[in-house]
Structures are given as structure tokens and as C-alpha cells.
Amino acid sequence: MASKGNCKAKDCVREAIARHYCRMHYRLWRRGEMPKPRYKTCTEEKCRKPRFKGSLCEQHYQAKRGGSAAAAPASAAPAATAPEAASS
């Protein structure tokens, strides 16, 4: 079997086995722990979940949306009734 060369991770001289990484760095890449992860992950600190919307996972997206979504319906309700009252 022909050699695939050395691992492309910085300062690593082990033999590459897959995706130009050695066995150790390939495992890290698959878990999303390398600088360029396998999948795009949430941008919140220490969160490795896949992105859901924008740059956040579903949990962080819902948490951020929950804070602003609660204020939006309250402010939207009076605006919706005002035009109806004006047209009557």
C-alpha cells in the first residue's frame, strides 16, 4: 500500500490515514475539535452542536429568540388593534 504522506495538522509528523490526518487528528476532526471542524457548529462558547439557524444551535437560537419573542407579541398587539379601531 502506498504511503499517504504526513498528517496535515500543525507540527505533526505521523503518517496520514484519512483526510490527510493521522489517526489521532482524524478522530479530533470527526468530533469537531480541530480548528476547521467537520461540520459547522454553534458559535456559543464551548458548544459543539450543529448549527440550526444563523450561527447558533437550536438550543441557543431558541434561548435568544425567547427573550426577544416575548416582547414582540406584546408590542404588536396594540398596533394590530389600533388600525381596526380607527377604521370603525
MOMOVEN-V248741 format. One record per pair of residues at least 6 apart in sequence whose ideal C-beta (glycine too) atoms are under 6 Angstrom apart, sorted by the first residue. I is the first residue (numbers start at 1). J is the second residue. Records with the same first field share a line. If there is no record, write none. Layout:
I = J  J
//
This chain:
4 = 16
5 = 16
6 = 13
7 = 14  16  21  22  25
8 = 20
9 = 25
14 = 22
16 = 22
17 = 23
18 = 26
21 = 29
28 = 34
29 = 38
30 = 38
32 = 38  41  48
39 = 50
40 = 51
41 = 48
42 = 49  56  57  60
43 = 55
44 = 60
49 = 57
52 = 58  61
53 = 61
//
